[in-house]
Amino acid sequence: LSTLTGHSGKGSQHARRGGRAAAARHDNPGWANLYDWRPVDRRDAAPLSHQVYLQVRAAILSRGLTGGSRLPSSRVLASTLGVARMSVVAAYEQLLAEGYVTARTGSGTFVSAELPEDIIDRGAARRRRRPAPAAVPDQPSYADARPFNMGRTLLDGRSAATWRRLMRQAARWPGPQDTGYSDASGFPILRDAICRYLQAARAVRCEPDQIIITAGTQHATDIATRVLLRPGDPVWIEDPGYPLTRDMLAAAGMRLCPVAVDEHGLQVAAGLRTAHRARAAFVTPSHQYPLGVVMSMARRLELLAWARDHDAWIIEDDFASEFRYSGRPLASLQGLDDGDRVVYVGTFNKALFPGLRLGYMVAPWPLQRAFVAARCLMDRQPPSLIQSVVAEFLCQGHFSSHIRRMRQQYRAQRDALADGLARHAGGLVGVDRPDQGMHLVAGLRAGIRDLAVERAAGAGGLVARALSRTYVTARPQQGLMLGFSGYPAHVIGPAAMRLAKIIRASAGG
Ligand SMILES: Cc1ncc(COP(=O)(O)O)c(C=O)c1O
């Protein structure tokens, strides 16, 4: 399996890359060369070597340079300070004699790892002391790699090899698009490829200039919110719904109007009853988050009619449309819109991997310039290297074959999880086998509390998010949201057995 799995032997390379080993390998990146060294003062009566000594000592005592840092070579520091090299050598010798630095033959002079406590500037250390950590988060972290966290993906060996090759090619020599600023809406070649993909796969009605490259869904919904809404505006959100959309809107000062979801999707009539003057609706019509229901055609038409009649906006989050396992996909909501009311949002952070941070939005023509301007003010432009690689990945046909292969793999993983739970916790859970997406919902038998199972699972090395957390005002269902996309079937089998045991224990049996 891939190098990006994070739990197989090979996969842990990925975790290490961003982690401790990297820090250990690069514990001397030469920061002391960048320290704010000041030229010596030739009017000062103190000898130059003593001035150098005082300056280096002050850097150490204030912890500007920490233990283990390599000091600049005497030649480099002499030239920086405008003194003869002998002055620096004399200063280093005095620091050595007093224990501030150590010398390693052939590799240089280093700040001592252990300085006597009594010479450290305690006041400075106290001033820099970190604030106590915020209250411990009471829900699983999105960064948790243990089964069955949500939103994680796999890359199979073929895609990983292709990715590496394209990265090497793109990085070989930065071109003009890397060494200067580029179009804030993204590379034309990438926008063109996305446009053709969306037209073919999602029946989105668009032209390349309507596509704006973002860092992902979160970024796109933020752009739409800043441009279209003002603090205090009422907005419809799905109930239950995606917590990060809800929290982003709350942080932007919007008035949240939760609208219940049933087996046909958002209950537009309920929204009309409670808040028909809302300015926008944030929805996941092709695969409702978290329940997985598809918004029916009747509801889509009702929603579009509401937006048209009330001059409201619809933000369509099409986050996992690539992974469809059976049945025909319903085309995008945007494709039905002939009133320029729908902002379509898509992401590569699910179709490829979340660490990528690349997605896109399709702006209705009247909003296109304002969205690009907002994107530019927030973050100038998308990263050029990643854009080049993803554009090649798409244009050379690797994306479509990646999706085809991952559909098969994810379907097998979904089945391994659903079968495992049915076999070992049958009667206690009602497992929904979704046609699409990257997680399933396991409903819990009456009397079993999802928050209790979530807690017990966490203690048992598993991540089982409580469904009830995703509700705002609707009556919460008790269930578990279990991600299957990030874990190969051979990991899912035993983990499902462990989870079933935890559920049985929570049920008191
Ligand atoms: C409903 C929903 N939308 C979008 C995303 C993807 O977000 P992003 O592209 O910001 O990583 C997720 C990821 O978990 C999601 O659950």
The ligand as an SDF file (V2000), in Angstrom:
LIG
                    3D

 16 16  0  0  0  0  0  0  0  0999 V2000
  -18.7360   18.0410    4.5040 C   0  0  0  0  0  0  0  0  0  0  0  0
  -17.2890   18.2270    4.1450 C   0  0  0  0  0  0  0  0  0  0  0  0
  -16.9520   19.1320    3.2340 N   0  0  0  0  0  0  0  0  0  0  0  0
  -15.6850   19.3140    2.8690 C   0  0  0  0  0  0  0  0  0  0  0  0
  -14.6600   18.5820    3.4230 C   0  0  0  0  0  0  0  0  0  0  0  0
  -13.2530   18.8020    2.9280 C   0  0  0  0  0  0  0  0  0  0  0  0
  -12.7180   19.9390    3.4100 O   0  0  0  0  0  0  0  0  0  0  0  0
  -11.3140   20.5100    2.9110 P   0  0  0  0  0  0  0  0  0  0  0  0
  -11.3150   20.5480    1.4160 O   0  0  0  0  0  0  0  0  0  0  0  0
  -11.2650   21.8790    3.5070 O   0  0  0  0  0  0  0  0  0  0  0  0
  -10.2510   19.6010    3.4290 O   0  0  0  0  0  0  0  0  0  0  0  0
  -14.9560   17.6630    4.4040 C   0  0  0  0  0  0  0  0  0  0  0  0
  -13.8790   16.9440    5.0690 C   0  0  0  0  0  0  0  0  0  0  0  0
  -13.9960   16.2950    6.0570 O   0  0  0  0  0  0  0  0  0  0  0  0
  -16.3060   17.4550    4.7490 C   0  0  0  0  0  0  0  0  0  0  0  0
  -16.6330   16.5250    5.6590 O   0  0  0  0  0  0  0  0  0  0  0  0
  1  2  1  0
  2  3  1  0
  2 15  2  0
  3  4  2  0
  4  5  1  0
  5  6  1  0
  5 12  2  0
  6  7  1  0
  7  8  1  0
  8  9  2  0
  8 10  1  0
  8 11  1  0
 12 13  1  0
 12 15  1  0
 13 14  2  0
 15 16  1  0
M  END
$$$$
